[in-house]
Amino acid sequence: MNVAAIKRREDIYKILPNAMQKFHWRKAEYKLFLVIKNHRMEWLLPVSDALKKEMKPILKCWGIPDSNLKVINEDIARNLQLID
């Protein structure tokens, strides 16, 4: 969550563009992607499971469901238009 956008730092909040000031940061949905270059499809699930296990406390703290943490390869990232 953006510290300035939730008004914890008024000095920074004041210089944000209007759209960022009005954005409902607490309602934002976060999706996290780990893109691994040259990674085979069959390797994705074990890495994803291990990462979710390690990140569980952080995801919980931020209110991010573990289903929003994805481990993907370049092909999937390209299909999702995350990379060129």
PyMOL Python script that loads the backbone (N, CA, C, O; Angstrom):
from pymol import cmd

cmd.read_pdbstr("""\
ATOM      1  N   MET A   1       0.850  -1.177   0.000  1.00  0.00           N
ATOM      2  CA  MET A   1       0.000   0.000   0.000  1.00  0.00           C
ATOM      3  C   MET A   1       0.891   1.234   0.000  1.00  0.00           C
ATOM      4  O   MET A   1       1.882   1.286   0.729  1.00  0.00           O
ATOM      5  N   ASN A   2       0.558   2.190  -0.783  1.00  0.00           N
ATOM      6  CA  ASN A   2       1.342   3.393  -0.929  1.00  0.00           C
ATOM      7  C   ASN A   2       1.174   4.270   0.313  1.00  0.00           C
ATOM      8  O   ASN A   2       0.075   4.742   0.604  1.00  0.00           O
ATOM      9  N   VAL A   3       2.267   4.482   1.037  1.00  0.00           N
ATOM     10  CA  VAL A   3       2.227   5.254   2.286  1.00  0.00           C
ATOM     11  C   VAL A   3       1.725   6.668   2.037  1.00  0.00           C
ATOM     12  O   VAL A   3       0.952   7.206   2.830  1.00  0.00           O
ATOM     13  N   ALA A   4       2.158   7.261   0.950  1.00  0.00           N
ATOM     14  CA  ALA A   4       1.711   8.623   0.648  1.00  0.00           C
ATOM     15  C   ALA A   4       0.225   8.653   0.322  1.00  0.00           C
ATOM     16  O   ALA A   4      -0.486   9.575   0.722  1.00  0.00           O
ATOM     17  N   ALA A   5      -0.235   7.657  -0.394  1.00  0.00           N
ATOM     18  CA  ALA A   5      -1.633   7.646  -0.834  1.00  0.00           C
ATOM     19  C   ALA A   5      -2.612   7.423   0.305  1.00  0.00           C
ATOM     20  O   ALA A   5      -3.784   7.781   0.184  1.00  0.00           O
ATOM     21  N   ILE A   6      -2.161   6.839   1.411  1.00  0.00           N
ATOM     22  CA  ILE A   6      -3.076   6.676   2.550  1.00  0.00           C
ATOM     23  C   ILE A   6      -2.861   7.782   3.583  1.00  0.00           C
ATOM     24  O   ILE A   6      -3.286   7.679   4.734  1.00  0.00           O
ATOM     25  N   LYS A   7      -2.200   8.822   3.142  1.00  0.00           N
ATOM     26  CA  LYS A   7      -2.042  10.076   3.894  1.00  0.00           C
ATOM     27  C   LYS A   7      -1.191   9.954   5.154  1.00  0.00           C
ATOM     28  O   LYS A   7      -1.357  10.739   6.088  1.00  0.00           O
ATOM     29  N   ARG A   8      -0.300   9.000   5.193  1.00  0.00           N
ATOM     30  CA  ARG A   8       0.609   8.938   6.341  1.00  0.00           C
ATOM     31  C   ARG A   8       1.753   9.934   6.181  1.00  0.00           C
ATOM     32  O   ARG A   8       2.418  10.304   7.149  1.00  0.00           O
ATOM     33  N   ARG A   9       1.961  10.352   4.956  1.00  0.00           N
ATOM     34  CA  ARG A   9       2.989  11.367   4.672  1.00  0.00           C
ATOM     35  C   ARG A   9       2.332  12.482   3.880  1.00  0.00           C
ATOM     36  O   ARG A   9       2.338  12.455   2.649  1.00  0.00           O
ATOM     37  N   GLU A  10       1.772  13.451   4.562  1.00  0.00           N
ATOM     38  CA  GLU A  10       1.054  14.554   3.910  1.00  0.00           C
ATOM     39  C   GLU A  10       1.922  15.275   2.888  1.00  0.00           C
ATOM     40  O   GLU A  10       1.426  15.699   1.844  1.00  0.00           O
ATOM     41  N   ASP A  11       3.219  15.420   3.180  1.00  0.00           N
ATOM     42  CA  ASP A  11       4.102  16.139   2.258  1.00  0.00           C
ATOM     43  C   ASP A  11       4.178  15.442   0.903  1.00  0.00           C
ATOM     44  O   ASP A  11       4.224  16.099  -0.137  1.00  0.00           O
ATOM     45  N   ILE A  12       4.191  14.116   0.917  1.00  0.00           N
ATOM     46  CA  ILE A  12       4.237  13.367  -0.333  1.00  0.00           C
ATOM     47  C   ILE A  12       2.847  13.301  -0.958  1.00  0.00           C
ATOM     48  O   ILE A  12       2.706  13.427  -2.174  1.00  0.00           O
ATOM     49  N   TYR A  13       1.834  13.108  -0.143  1.00  0.00           N
ATOM     50  CA  TYR A  13       0.452  13.009  -0.630  1.00  0.00           C
ATOM     51  C   TYR A  13       0.082  14.229  -1.466  1.00  0.00           C
ATOM     52  O   TYR A  13      -0.570  14.097  -2.502  1.00  0.00           O
ATOM     53  N   LYS A  14       0.487  15.398  -1.028  1.00  0.00           N
ATOM     54  CA  LYS A  14       0.123  16.639  -1.708  1.00  0.00           C
ATOM     55  C   LYS A  14       0.682  16.737  -3.121  1.00  0.00           C
ATOM     56  O   LYS A  14       0.112  17.440  -3.955  1.00  0.00           O
ATOM     57  N   ILE A  15       1.777  16.053  -3.407  1.00  0.00           N
ATOM     58  CA  ILE A  15       2.371  16.154  -4.744  1.00  0.00           C
ATOM     59  C   ILE A  15       1.943  15.018  -5.674  1.00  0.00           C
ATOM     60  O   ILE A  15       2.357  14.982  -6.833  1.00  0.00           O
ATOM     61  N   LEU A  16       1.117  14.091  -5.178  1.00  0.00           N
ATOM     62  CA  LEU A  16       0.624  13.011  -6.030  1.00  0.00           C
ATOM     63  C   LEU A  16      -0.379  13.543  -7.048  1.00  0.00           C
ATOM     64  O   LEU A  16      -1.107  14.492  -6.756  1.00  0.00           O
ATOM     65  N   PRO A  17      -0.430  12.946  -8.238  1.00  0.00           N
ATOM     66  CA  PRO A  17      -1.470  13.333  -9.198  1.00  0.00           C
ATOM     67  C   PRO A  17      -2.854  13.048  -8.611  1.00  0.00           C
ATOM     68  O   PRO A  17      -3.004  12.176  -7.754  1.00  0.00           O
ATOM     69  N   ASN A  18      -3.856  13.783  -9.074  1.00  0.00           N
ATOM     70  CA  ASN A  18      -5.228  13.634  -8.570  1.00  0.00           C
ATOM     71  C   ASN A  18      -5.711  12.197  -8.605  1.00  0.00           C
ATOM     72  O   ASN A  18      -6.318  11.718  -7.647  1.00  0.00           O
ATOM     73  N   ALA A  19      -5.445  11.505  -9.708  1.00  0.00           N
ATOM     74  CA  ALA A  19      -5.923  10.123  -9.851  1.00  0.00           C
ATOM     75  C   ALA A  19      -5.371   9.239  -8.734  1.00  0.00           C
ATOM     76  O   ALA A  19      -6.073   8.360  -8.235  1.00  0.00           O
ATOM     77  N   MET A  20      -4.121   9.467  -8.340  1.00  0.00           N
ATOM     78  CA  MET A  20      -3.540   8.665  -7.256  1.00  0.00           C
ATOM     79  C   MET A  20      -4.093   9.073  -5.903  1.00  0.00           C
ATOM     80  O   MET A  20      -4.226   8.232  -5.014  1.00  0.00           O
ATOM     81  N   GLN A  21      -4.413  10.329  -5.732  1.00  0.00           N
ATOM     82  CA  GLN A  21      -4.996  10.775  -4.470  1.00  0.00           C
ATOM     83  C   GLN A  21      -6.391  10.185  -4.272  1.00  0.00           C
ATOM     84  O   GLN A  21      -6.786   9.872  -3.149  1.00  0.00           O
ATOM     85  N   LYS A  22      -7.129  10.036  -5.368  1.00  0.00           N
ATOM     86  CA  LYS A  22      -8.506   9.553  -5.280  1.00  0.00           C
ATOM     87  C   LYS A  22      -8.619   8.028  -5.333  1.00  0.00           C
ATOM     88  O   LYS A  22      -9.678   7.472  -5.043  1.00  0.00           O
ATOM     89  N   PHE A  23      -7.545   7.366  -5.697  1.00  0.00           N
ATOM     90  CA  PHE A  23      -7.577   5.909  -5.837  1.00  0.00           C
ATOM     91  C   PHE A  23      -7.814   5.255  -4.471  1.00  0.00           C
ATOM     92  O   PHE A  23      -7.240   5.691  -3.473  1.00  0.00           O
ATOM     93  N   HIS A  24      -8.645   4.225  -4.418  1.00  0.00           N
ATOM     94  CA  HIS A  24      -8.944   3.515  -3.171  1.00  0.00           C
ATOM     95  C   HIS A  24      -7.901   2.410  -2.958  1.00  0.00           C
ATOM     96  O   HIS A  24      -8.123   1.257  -3.329  1.00  0.00           O
ATOM     97  N   TRP A  25      -6.780   2.770  -2.367  1.00  0.00           N
ATOM     98  CA  TRP A  25      -5.658   1.849  -2.204  1.00  0.00           C
ATOM     99  C   TRP A  25      -6.013   0.644  -1.357  1.00  0.00           C
ATOM    100  O   TRP A  25      -5.507  -0.452  -1.602  1.00  0.00           O
ATOM    101  N   ARG A  26      -6.858   0.821  -0.381  1.00  0.00           N
ATOM    102  CA  ARG A  26      -7.230  -0.306   0.492  1.00  0.00           C
ATOM    103  C   ARG A  26      -8.075  -1.346  -0.244  1.00  0.00           C
ATOM    104  O   ARG A  26      -8.151  -2.497   0.185  1.00  0.00           O
ATOM    105  N   LYS A  27      -8.699  -0.953  -1.332  1.00  0.00           N
ATOM    106  CA  LYS A  27      -9.532  -1.869  -2.102  1.00  0.00           C
ATOM    107  C   LYS A  27      -8.785  -2.476  -3.287  1.00  0.00           C
ATOM    108  O   LYS A  27      -9.340  -3.295  -4.019  1.00  0.00           O
ATOM    109  N   ALA A  28      -7.540  -2.079  -3.472  1.00  0.00           N
ATOM    110  CA  ALA A  28      -6.763  -2.565  -4.615  1.00  0.00           C
ATOM    111  C   ALA A  28      -6.486  -4.064  -4.475  1.00  0.00           C
ATOM    112  O   ALA A  28      -6.278  -4.577  -3.376  1.00  0.00           O
ATOM    113  N   GLU A  29      -6.490  -4.738  -5.606  1.00  0.00           N
ATOM    114  CA  GLU A  29      -6.159  -6.168  -5.628  1.00  0.00           C
ATOM    115  C   GLU A  29      -4.743  -6.309  -6.175  1.00  0.00           C
ATOM    116  O   GLU A  29      -4.442  -5.827  -7.267  1.00  0.00           O
ATOM    117  N   TYR A  30      -3.890  -6.962  -5.424  1.00  0.00           N
ATOM    118  CA  TYR A  30      -2.502  -7.128  -5.817  1.00  0.00           C
ATOM    119  C   TYR A  30      -2.278  -8.516  -6.390  1.00  0.00           C
ATOM    120  O   TYR A  30      -2.741  -9.516  -5.840  1.00  0.00           O
ATOM    121  N   LYS A  31      -1.563  -8.560  -7.499  1.00  0.00           N
ATOM    122  CA  LYS A  31      -1.166  -9.824  -8.108  1.00  0.00           C
ATOM    123  C   LYS A  31       0.342  -9.793  -8.262  1.00  0.00           C
ATOM    124  O   LYS A  31       0.906  -8.840  -8.799  1.00  0.00           O
ATOM    125  N   LEU A  32       0.982 -10.837  -7.790  1.00  0.00           N
ATOM    126  CA  LEU A  32       2.439 -10.919  -7.830  1.00  0.00           C
ATOM    127  C   LEU A  32       2.868 -12.023  -8.789  1.00  0.00           C
ATOM    128  O   LEU A  32       2.357 -13.141  -8.727  1.00  0.00           O
ATOM    129  N   PHE A  33       3.798 -11.708  -9.667  1.00  0.00           N
ATOM    130  CA  PHE A  33       4.296 -12.671 -10.635  1.00  0.00           C
ATOM    131  C   PHE A  33       5.806 -12.797 -10.507  1.00  0.00           C
ATOM    132  O   PHE A  33       6.527 -11.801 -10.452  1.00  0.00           O
ATOM    133  N   LEU A  34       6.264 -14.030 -10.462  1.00  0.00           N
ATOM    134  CA  LEU A  34       7.691 -14.313 -10.576  1.00  0.00           C
ATOM    135  C   LEU A  34       7.867 -14.934 -11.945  1.00  0.00           C
ATOM    136  O   LEU A  34       7.368 -16.029 -12.203  1.00  0.00           O
ATOM    137  N   VAL A  35       8.575 -14.242 -12.826  1.00  0.00           N
ATOM    138  CA  VAL A  35       8.813 -14.736 -14.179  1.00  0.00           C
ATOM    139  C   VAL A  35      10.225 -15.316 -14.219  1.00  0.00           C
ATOM    140  O   VAL A  35      11.204 -14.622 -13.942  1.00  0.00           O
ATOM    141  N   ILE A  36      10.313 -16.595 -14.565  1.00  0.00           N
ATOM    142  CA  ILE A  36      11.614 -17.269 -14.629  1.00  0.00           C
ATOM    143  C   ILE A  36      11.926 -17.576 -16.086  1.00  0.00           C
ATOM    144  O   ILE A  36      11.192 -18.294 -16.766  1.00  0.00           O
ATOM    145  N   LYS A  37      13.025 -17.018 -16.539  1.00  0.00           N
ATOM    146  CA  LYS A  37      13.455 -17.203 -17.927  1.00  0.00           C
ATOM    147  C   LYS A  37      13.887 -18.645 -18.174  1.00  0.00           C
ATOM    148  O   LYS A  37      14.530 -19.262 -17.326  1.00  0.00           O
ATOM    149  N   ASN A  38      13.531 -19.172 -19.335  1.00  0.00           N
ATOM    150  CA  ASN A  38      13.910 -20.530 -19.758  1.00  0.00           C
ATOM    151  C   ASN A  38      13.436 -21.605 -18.782  1.00  0.00           C
ATOM    152  O   ASN A  38      14.125 -22.608 -18.596  1.00  0.00           O
ATOM    153  N   HIS A  39      12.300 -21.420 -18.170  1.00  0.00           N
ATOM    154  CA  HIS A  39      11.776 -22.346 -17.171  1.00  0.00           C
ATOM    155  C   HIS A  39      10.733 -23.256 -17.819  1.00  0.00           C
ATOM    156  O   HIS A  39       9.822 -22.771 -18.491  1.00  0.00           O
ATOM    157  N   ARG A  40      10.855 -24.540 -17.629  1.00  0.00           N
ATOM    158  CA  ARG A  40       9.907 -25.492 -18.210  1.00  0.00           C
ATOM    159  C   ARG A  40       8.579 -25.477 -17.442  1.00  0.00           C
ATOM    160  O   ARG A  40       8.537 -25.218 -16.239  1.00  0.00           O
ATOM    161  N   MET A  41       7.506 -25.762 -18.171  1.00  0.00           N
ATOM    162  CA  MET A  41       6.169 -25.777 -17.565  1.00  0.00           C
ATOM    163  C   MET A  41       6.099 -26.716 -16.359  1.00  0.00           C
ATOM    164  O   MET A  41       5.499 -26.374 -15.339  1.00  0.00           O
ATOM    165  N   GLU A  42       6.703 -27.888 -16.472  1.00  0.00           N
ATOM    166  CA  GLU A  42       6.607 -28.882 -15.391  1.00  0.00           C
ATOM    167  C   GLU A  42       7.369 -28.456 -14.130  1.00  0.00           C
ATOM    168  O   GLU A  42       7.178 -29.045 -13.066  1.00  0.00           O
ATOM    169  N   TRP A  43       8.211 -27.457 -14.240  1.00  0.00           N
ATOM    170  CA  TRP A  43       8.944 -26.971 -13.068  1.00  0.00           C
ATOM    171  C   TRP A  43       8.178 -25.878 -12.324  1.00  0.00           C
ATOM    172  O   TRP A  43       8.550 -25.529 -11.204  1.00  0.00           O
ATOM    173  N   LEU A  44       7.144 -25.345 -12.905  1.00  0.00           N
ATOM    174  CA  LEU A  44       6.462 -24.192 -12.318  1.00  0.00           C
ATOM    175  C   LEU A  44       5.759 -24.513 -11.004  1.00  0.00           C
ATOM    176  O   LEU A  44       5.889 -23.760 -10.039  1.00  0.00           O
ATOM    177  N   LEU A  45       5.026 -25.606 -10.950  1.00  0.00           N
ATOM    178  CA  LEU A  45       4.239 -25.918  -9.757  1.00  0.00           C
ATOM    179  C   LEU A  45       5.100 -26.112  -8.502  1.00  0.00           C
ATOM    180  O   LEU A  45       4.774 -25.542  -7.460  1.00  0.00           O
ATOM    181  N   PRO A  46       6.197 -26.901  -8.562  1.00  0.00           N
ATOM    182  CA  PRO A  46       7.009 -27.046  -7.351  1.00  0.00           C
ATOM    183  C   PRO A  46       7.603 -25.721  -6.860  1.00  0.00           C
ATOM    184  O   PRO A  46       7.667 -25.476  -5.655  1.00  0.00           O
ATOM    185  N   VAL A  47       8.031 -24.883  -7.782  1.00  0.00           N
ATOM    186  CA  VAL A  47       8.587 -23.577  -7.391  1.00  0.00           C
ATOM    187  C   VAL A  47       7.477 -22.709  -6.800  1.00  0.00           C
ATOM    188  O   VAL A  47       7.681 -22.033  -5.792  1.00  0.00           O
ATOM    189  N   SER A  48       6.314 -22.732  -7.426  1.00  0.00           N
ATOM    190  CA  SER A  48       5.173 -21.956  -6.940  1.00  0.00           C
ATOM    191  C   SER A  48       4.782 -22.382  -5.526  1.00  0.00           C
ATOM    192  O   SER A  48       4.561 -21.536  -4.659  1.00  0.00           O
ATOM    193  N   ASP A  49       4.698 -23.679  -5.297  1.00  0.00           N
ATOM    194  CA  ASP A  49       4.328 -24.181  -3.965  1.00  0.00           C
ATOM    195  C   ASP A  49       5.349 -23.748  -2.910  1.00  0.00           C
ATOM    196  O   ASP A  49       4.976 -23.326  -1.816  1.00  0.00           O
ATOM    197  N   ALA A  50       6.630 -23.853  -3.243  1.00  0.00           N
ATOM    198  CA  ALA A  50       7.679 -23.466  -2.293  1.00  0.00           C
ATOM    199  C   ALA A  50       7.647 -21.964  -2.014  1.00  0.00           C
ATOM    200  O   ALA A  50       7.808 -21.538  -0.871  1.00  0.00           O
ATOM    201  N   LEU A  51       7.439 -21.172  -3.054  1.00  0.00           N
ATOM    202  CA  LEU A  51       7.395 -19.719  -2.882  1.00  0.00           C
ATOM    203  C   LEU A  51       6.193 -19.309  -2.034  1.00  0.00           C
ATOM    204  O   LEU A  51       6.314 -18.461  -1.151  1.00  0.00           O
ATOM    205  N   LYS A  52       5.044 -19.905  -2.298  1.00  0.00           N
ATOM    206  CA  LYS A  52       3.848 -19.578  -1.511  1.00  0.00           C
ATOM    207  C   LYS A  52       4.046 -19.924  -0.038  1.00  0.00           C
ATOM    208  O   LYS A  52       3.598 -19.193   0.846  1.00  0.00           O
ATOM    209  N   LYS A  53       4.717 -21.041   0.215  1.00  0.00           N
ATOM    210  CA  LYS A  53       4.983 -21.446   1.598  1.00  0.00           C
ATOM    211  C   LYS A  53       5.872 -20.411   2.305  1.00  0.00           C
ATOM    212  O   LYS A  53       5.608 -20.030   3.445  1.00  0.00           O
ATOM    213  N   GLU A  54       6.920 -19.968   1.616  1.00  0.00           N
ATOM    214  CA  GLU A  54       7.840 -18.984   2.198  1.00  0.00           C
ATOM    215  C   GLU A  54       7.209 -17.598   2.336  1.00  0.00           C
ATOM    216  O   GLU A  54       7.520 -16.859   3.269  1.00  0.00           O
ATOM    217  N   MET A  55       6.336 -17.258   1.416  1.00  0.00           N
ATOM    218  CA  MET A  55       5.735 -15.920   1.390  1.00  0.00           C
ATOM    219  C   MET A  55       4.449 -15.815   2.210  1.00  0.00           C
ATOM    220  O   MET A  55       3.887 -14.727   2.336  1.00  0.00           O
ATOM    221  N   LYS A  56       3.986 -16.913   2.758  1.00  0.00           N
ATOM    222  CA  LYS A  56       2.696 -16.931   3.463  1.00  0.00           C
ATOM    223  C   LYS A  56       2.537 -15.799   4.483  1.00  0.00           C
ATOM    224  O   LYS A  56       1.506 -15.127   4.469  1.00  0.00           O
ATOM    225  N   PRO A  57       3.515 -15.560   5.367  1.00  0.00           N
ATOM    226  CA  PRO A  57       3.337 -14.465   6.345  1.00  0.00           C
ATOM    227  C   PRO A  57       3.225 -13.091   5.680  1.00  0.00           C
ATOM    228  O   PRO A  57       2.459 -12.242   6.135  1.00  0.00           O
ATOM    229  N   ILE A  58       3.974 -12.876   4.620  1.00  0.00           N
ATOM    230  CA  ILE A  58       3.941 -11.584   3.936  1.00  0.00           C
ATOM    231  C   ILE A  58       2.614 -11.410   3.208  1.00  0.00           C
ATOM    232  O   ILE A  58       2.005 -10.341   3.262  1.00  0.00           O
ATOM    233  N   LEU A  59       2.171 -12.461   2.529  1.00  0.00           N
ATOM    234  CA  LEU A  59       0.889 -12.395   1.831  1.00  0.00           C
ATOM    235  C   LEU A  59      -0.245 -12.126   2.816  1.00  0.00           C
ATOM    236  O   LEU A  59      -1.139 -11.325   2.541  1.00  0.00           O
ATOM    237  N   LYS A  60      -0.204 -12.793   3.956  1.00  0.00           N
ATOM    238  CA  LYS A  60      -1.243 -12.612   4.973  1.00  0.00           C
ATOM    239  C   LYS A  60      -1.233 -11.180   5.501  1.00  0.00           C
ATOM    240  O   LYS A  60      -2.288 -10.569   5.673  1.00  0.00           O
ATOM    241  N   CYS A  61      -0.052 -10.654   5.755  1.00  0.00           N
ATOM    242  CA  CYS A  61       0.097  -9.288   6.260  1.00  0.00           C
ATOM    243  C   CYS A  61      -0.522  -8.269   5.305  1.00  0.00           C
ATOM    244  O   CYS A  61      -1.144  -7.303   5.744  1.00  0.00           O
ATOM    245  N   TRP A  62      -0.354  -8.480   4.017  1.00  0.00           N
ATOM    246  CA  TRP A  62      -0.867  -7.562   3.002  1.00  0.00           C
ATOM    247  C   TRP A  62      -2.276  -7.922   2.551  1.00  0.00           C
ATOM    248  O   TRP A  62      -2.870  -7.192   1.758  1.00  0.00           O
ATOM    249  N   GLY A  63      -2.820  -9.029   3.038  1.00  0.00           N
ATOM    250  CA  GLY A  63      -4.163  -9.430   2.653  1.00  0.00           C
ATOM    251  C   GLY A  63      -4.244  -9.919   1.212  1.00  0.00           C
ATOM    252  O   GLY A  63      -5.271  -9.767   0.551  1.00  0.00           O
ATOM    253  N   ILE A  64      -3.147 -10.509   0.733  1.00  0.00           N
ATOM    254  CA  ILE A  64      -3.096 -11.014  -0.636  1.00  0.00           C
ATOM    255  C   ILE A  64      -3.332 -12.512  -0.608  1.00  0.00           C
ATOM    256  O   ILE A  64      -2.579 -13.239   0.040  1.00  0.00           O
ATOM    257  N   PRO A  65      -4.361 -12.992  -1.294  1.00  0.00           N
ATOM    258  CA  PRO A  65      -4.580 -14.446  -1.329  1.00  0.00           C
ATOM    259  C   PRO A  65      -3.417 -15.141  -2.035  1.00  0.00           C
ATOM    260  O   PRO A  65      -2.864 -14.604  -2.995  1.00  0.00           O
ATOM    261  N   ASP A  66      -3.047 -16.323  -1.567  1.00  0.00           N
ATOM    262  CA  ASP A  66      -1.909 -16.990  -2.199  1.00  0.00           C
ATOM    263  C   ASP A  66      -2.185 -17.346  -3.657  1.00  0.00           C
ATOM    264  O   ASP A  66      -1.254 -17.610  -4.418  1.00  0.00           O
ATOM    265  N   SER A  67      -3.451 -17.355  -4.048  1.00  0.00           N
ATOM    266  CA  SER A  67      -3.786 -17.597  -5.452  1.00  0.00           C
ATOM    267  C   SER A  67      -3.373 -16.418  -6.346  1.00  0.00           C
ATOM    268  O   SER A  67      -3.344 -16.556  -7.569  1.00  0.00           O
ATOM    269  N   ASN A  68      -3.058 -15.273  -5.755  1.00  0.00           N
ATOM    270  CA  ASN A  68      -2.599 -14.106  -6.509  1.00  0.00           C
ATOM    271  C   ASN A  68      -1.079 -14.054  -6.633  1.00  0.00           C
ATOM    272  O   ASN A  68      -0.531 -13.069  -7.129  1.00  0.00           O
ATOM    273  N   LEU A  69      -0.407 -15.091  -6.194  1.00  0.00           N
ATOM    274  CA  LEU A  69       1.042 -15.214  -6.356  1.00  0.00           C
ATOM    275  C   LEU A  69       1.276 -16.298  -7.397  1.00  0.00           C
ATOM    276  O   LEU A  69       0.927 -17.459  -7.182  1.00  0.00           O
ATOM    277  N   LYS A  70       1.864 -15.920  -8.519  1.00  0.00           N
ATOM    278  CA  LYS A  70       2.053 -16.847  -9.634  1.00  0.00           C
ATOM    279  C   LYS A  70       3.525 -16.946 -10.007  1.00  0.00           C
ATOM    280  O   LYS A  70       4.238 -15.944 -10.053  1.00  0.00           O
ATOM    281  N   VAL A  71       3.962 -18.162 -10.271  1.00  0.00           N
ATOM    282  CA  VAL A  71       5.284 -18.407 -10.842  1.00  0.00           C
ATOM    283  C   VAL A  71       5.043 -18.814 -12.292  1.00  0.00           C
ATOM    284  O   VAL A  71       4.363 -19.803 -12.569  1.00  0.00           O
ATOM    285  N   ILE A  72       5.604 -18.044 -13.201  1.00  0.00           N
ATOM    286  CA  ILE A  72       5.364 -18.281 -14.619  1.00  0.00           C
ATOM    287  C   ILE A  72       6.672 -18.228 -15.396  1.00  0.00           C
ATOM    288  O   ILE A  72       7.686 -17.737 -14.900  1.00  0.00           O
ATOM    289  N   ASN A  73       6.634 -18.738 -16.610  1.00  0.00           N
ATOM    290  CA  ASN A  73       7.802 -18.647 -17.471  1.00  0.00           C
ATOM    291  C   ASN A  73       7.587 -17.537 -18.497  1.00  0.00           C
ATOM    292  O   ASN A  73       6.556 -16.864 -18.497  1.00  0.00           O
ATOM    293  N   GLU A  74       8.583 -17.357 -19.375  1.00  0.00           N
ATOM    294  CA  GLU A  74       8.507 -16.284 -20.367  1.00  0.00           C
ATOM    295  C   GLU A  74       7.301 -16.411 -21.288  1.00  0.00           C
ATOM    296  O   GLU A  74       6.665 -15.412 -21.622  1.00  0.00           O
ATOM    297  N   ASP A  75       6.988 -17.635 -21.698  1.00  0.00           N
ATOM    298  CA  ASP A  75       5.868 -17.830 -22.616  1.00  0.00           C
ATOM    299  C   ASP A  75       4.550 -17.365 -22.004  1.00  0.00           C
ATOM    300  O   ASP A  75       3.762 -16.677 -22.653  1.00  0.00           O
ATOM    301  N   ILE A  76       4.324 -17.742 -20.767  1.00  0.00           N
ATOM    302  CA  ILE A  76       3.090 -17.331 -20.084  1.00  0.00           C
ATOM    303  C   ILE A  76       3.096 -15.815 -19.888  1.00  0.00           C
ATOM    304  O   ILE A  76       2.080 -15.157 -20.112  1.00  0.00           O
ATOM    305  N   ALA A  77       4.228 -15.265 -19.473  1.00  0.00           N
ATOM    306  CA  ALA A  77       4.334 -13.814 -19.276  1.00  0.00           C
ATOM    307  C   ALA A  77       4.051 -13.066 -20.568  1.00  0.00           C
ATOM    308  O   ALA A  77       3.395 -12.025 -20.557  1.00  0.00           O
ATOM    309  N   ARG A  78       4.542 -13.590 -21.668  1.00  0.00           N
ATOM    310  CA  ARG A  78       4.294 -12.956 -22.976  1.00  0.00           C
ATOM    311  C   ARG A  78       2.808 -13.040 -23.318  1.00  0.00           C
ATOM    312  O   ARG A  78       2.228 -12.059 -23.785  1.00  0.00           O
ATOM    313  N   ASN A  79       2.189 -14.190 -23.094  1.00  0.00           N
ATOM    314  CA  ASN A  79       0.753 -14.343 -23.367  1.00  0.00           C
ATOM    315  C   ASN A  79      -0.104 -13.419 -22.514  1.00  0.00           C
ATOM    316  O   ASN A  79      -1.151 -12.950 -22.959  1.00  0.00           O
ATOM    317  N   LEU A  80       0.338 -13.160 -21.290  1.00  0.00           N
ATOM    318  CA  LEU A  80      -0.359 -12.225 -20.400  1.00  0.00           C
ATOM    319  C   LEU A  80       0.018 -10.780 -20.667  1.00  0.00           C
ATOM    320  O   LEU A  80      -0.470  -9.867 -20.001  1.00  0.00           O
ATOM    321  N   GLN A  81       0.889 -10.579 -21.644  1.00  0.00           N
ATOM    322  CA  GLN A  81       1.391  -9.258 -22.037  1.00  0.00           C
ATOM    323  C   GLN A  81       2.119  -8.540 -20.897  1.00  0.00           C
ATOM    324  O   GLN A  81       2.060  -7.316 -20.775  1.00  0.00           O
ATOM    325  N   LEU A  82       2.807  -9.331 -20.066  1.00  0.00           N
ATOM    326  CA  LEU A  82       3.627  -8.753 -19.010  1.00  0.00           C
ATOM    327  C   LEU A  82       5.009  -8.393 -19.533  1.00  0.00           C
ATOM    328  O   LEU A  82       5.677  -7.512 -18.991  1.00  0.00           O
ATOM    329  N   ILE A  83       5.439  -9.083 -20.597  1.00  0.00           N
ATOM    330  CA  ILE A  83       6.711  -8.802 -21.243  1.00  0.00           C
ATOM    331  C   ILE A  83       6.508  -8.825 -22.754  1.00  0.00           C
ATOM    332  O   ILE A  83       5.506  -9.340 -23.250  1.00  0.00           O
ATOM    333  N   ASP A  84       7.463  -8.266 -23.468  1.00  0.00           N
ATOM    334  CA  ASP A  84       7.428  -8.289 -24.946  1.00  0.00           C
ATOM    335  C   ASP A  84       8.137  -9.507 -25.475  1.00  0.00           C
ATOM    336  O   ASP A  84       8.211  -9.699 -26.689  1.00  0.00           O
TER     337      ASP A  84
END
""", "prot")
cmd.dss("prot")
cmd.show_as("cartoon", "prot")
cmd.util.cbc("prot")
cmd.orient("prot")
